[in-house]
């Protein structure tokens, strides 16, 4: 089991990560960082955060920024800086995401939150990764090691998807994220379908909080609508917020109301 220390990034894998191509920090070694809530204000939920960045980098304001906000409001937060292009492609990010969920769930008893209330959160491409592990947590492409961390479930209890990349086949797609994720400039339609989350939602997919803006020119709001539509078809609860103003990559945006609305949604879990 990983030994977490508040604010300290530690290697996500206790041994050499699967699919490793080297051992360079920041490139080959994914990390996870705990942000601890104040002792006087700790709830029973934890969120594993995957920053956005088109699957080619991890944006700090969508990682540490979110984590500090959640922790200040009583939610245990963990930021996973997963491996990205050009060095890594699918299924590496999915494996890092699954490992993150397992590590946090295993630490629940020691840290003091409910292992059945471990969710995921992501923005843009990080939202795709959060949705990917929510729909494909039992994928045969996920590698399991031999330590005790591998004996718990990779299924998130809920997901928070912020202006997420969802579809690789829709005309409203963000193609760059999928090119990076697949590691090619000429992906096949079949490969794009396999990574399109609206086609992967199933009866085991967890409930979700989604938000987007009308003015998002990077990842059109139709991506959130597609995911919500499929959740509805499978009778999976969700909250969907579409805001009139704002662009892509907003993060918390100096007190945008989505943050408080997300906290309210979390309070009901």
MOWODA-V581227 format. One line per field, one symbol per residue. psi: psi as a letter, one per 40 degrees, with the letter a starting at -180 (. if undefined). A space follows every 10 residues. Layout:
# MOWODA-V581227
psi=???
This chain:
# MOWODA-V581227
psi=hihihhehhi hdhdahiieh eafhiedegi ihhhhhiide ghifiihhhh iafffeihhd eecddddddd ddfehhihhh giiiiediih fddddddddd ddddddeddd dfiheefhii iihbdddddd dddddfefhe ehhhaeidde eiiehidiih hhfihdheei eeigdddddd defiegiidd dddeehddee haeehiiihi iiidehedhi eddddddddd dddefhiihh hhidiiaifd adfffieddd ddddddee.
